[in-house]
Amino acid sequence: MNIPLRQPRQTRFTRRRMLQAGSAAGAGLLIPGIVSTPTRAQSDQSGTFRAMSWETEAEMRKWQRHLDTFFSENYPNMEVQVDYGISWEEYWTKLQTTIAGGAQMDMSWMHDSRAQSYAQLGMVMPLDDYIAAAPPEGWPDDFYQSQVDAFRYNGVQYALPYDWAAGGFYVNLTVLDRAEVATPTAESTFDDLLEAALKIKASAPNPDEVWAVRMPTQSHDTGWIVRNFGGNQVTADPLTSHFNDSNTIAAYQYLYDGIWTHGVFPAPDALEKMGVANSVAFASGLVGLAYSLNDEAFVFSEVVGDDAEWTMAPTPSGVDGRYQFVGGSGFSIPVTAEFPDISYEALKYMATDPTTAPITAEMGSMFVSRMENWEDALPDPEQADPEVYKEVFYTLGSRDGVAPLYFPGYQQWDSTIYKKNMDQLWANATSDVAAVLQQVHEETQAFLDGIEQ
């Protein structure tokens, strides 16, 4: 199956397309022996069920299968339309304007970095009454507590989590072998990473046209780096900014230097300007190490194919220990849902049902929110080494994982304070990291004070 490098925005799945895609994928994607059965009489409800997602075509395959199964077994007269493949930044703008404008939206993908903001703004429905009436099997004890809590606001549940994700490196061994660089370990430091990056770039046939390591720069994706440098972004009780802490500044100085002083990390928009996806840049050798989450393993496997030898590796250790990103996503019901009861049934089935969990885990190389299914996420040996995958993402993520502190208004803060200021560094409009971080600190503290009040 050919997978588009970039999915066109606002593409729609109808149930008919889902059925066609499911039939076409049959032998390659469907998991034999796991077939859900109807748990209720079919309803004659008709209408169009609408959902929105940031997932790409490849990532949507598992969800399209679950949606098709759920609606064909329970609501066969309903049509399903999913707008998917929307870029990360555009997704949140579009979701907010859709709900604020009163347009029908029955289900939305929700990220733990945005859940409290949408709950605070009254844009998604509280789920406690639904959960009390029809709780997911084993809720909440059988689920990752960090992800259950991540989708609560003021003690109320606003989304059901569908995964627990950990960060790590995908390693192009062909590139590292050329540079005579060893695969990083959990004991490797950030200095070790920079040294390796310099060797990787220098060993390339065209060093001025490649980088070495793709590192994250977004607010929620850099918290673990800051923690490894001994700093912090924001702490709670009371909400306090630490962006002007010397260790926090050192972490962002490291990222800035990697991009602009040494030229070994691509700037956030560098690959996008080339029209190249992260996995494609990795497969083609534009970067030797690419930071991403565990659920991208199947994408890397499909894109790389036989073009390069590759594996996975842990992110570095810090000055006082090791911190690794963990987080996740879930499903919410927007307040403009036309079919909220059906929405809850559908999202509960997709996110928590014991029959869908192993399918989601295997098709998405995901640690689903139901803890007992962690082994189902281990990739096929033909895709990636399952033992390495387990060590890098599950074992170390469970031991060293740290989730960012997501406070109410995080989405607004991220776009109007963090991104506005930090983009100056990532675009090299200024090289004064300390000054930019001081500005972020002052604006952040004023923002947090407003929340506390």
VENDAQUI-V252962 format. One record per helix or strand of 2 or more residues. SS is the DSSP state (h for helix, s for strand). FROM is the first residue (numbers start at 0). LEN is the number of residues. Records with the same first field share a line. If there is no record, write none. Layout:
SS->FROM-LEN ; FROM-LEN
This chain:
s->10-3 ; 46-6 ; 77-7 ; 106-5 ; 151-2 ; 155-2 ; 159-2 ; 164-8 ; 212-2 ; 233-2 ; 239-2 ; 288-5 ; 309-4 ; 316-2 ; 323-4 ; 328-4 ; 400-2
h->14-15 ; 56-18 ; 87-13 ; 114-6 ; 127-6 ; 144-6 ; 172-7 ; 189-14 ; 206-3 ; 218-10 ; 245-16 ; 269-5 ; 277-7 ; 293-11 ; 339-13 ; 353-11 ; 370-7 ; 385-15 ; 409-17 ; 432-20
